[in-house]
Amino acid sequence: MKFTKFTSATRSRWAKRITATMLAVGMLFGLGLVAAPAANAANGGYCSKLIMNWGAGDRWWNTPADSNFNELCRLDQGANSIAVKALQQGLNGACAVRAGLAVDGVFGPATRSALIRAQQKFGVTADGIYGPNTARAFWWTDGSGGCHRISV
């Protein structure tokens, strides 16, 4: 029976394979599980994805993100994506306005109205558009009821 020495080069190859697999799975499901923020975080694009944020223990929450996994992105009425689902979950949370929205991924009048109420609560311009200023001010509810802001 022959044993192969496990060298640092072997570990490096396996680390690269594992990282590539995680990225592929994340891309397959549209999740930003292993993504760095875009270089120009102040001017995000249109939200089309979501990022799963992890806190202490089993606490996690989703936030909208653009195609570069930048959380300072934009959503407005008429959008239909997984990013809208993340926003709707956030609006339904105890840290926002407990909107009672159907989490269907469609940014319609009910989502816009709930977003305006949340913007008023968070002290930003209440225009019904989820943009960088709203993203910075928004409080997201995690699975245990804790409140979190994005760290951008």
Secondary structure, 3 states (H helix, E strand, C coil): CCCCCCCHHHHHHHHHHHHHHHHHHHHHCCECCCCCCCCCCCCCCECCEEEEEECCCCCEEEEEECCCCCCCCEECCCCECHHHHHHHHHHHCCCCCCCCCCCCCECCHHHHHHHHHHHHHHCCCCCCCECHHHHHHCCEECCCCCEECCCC
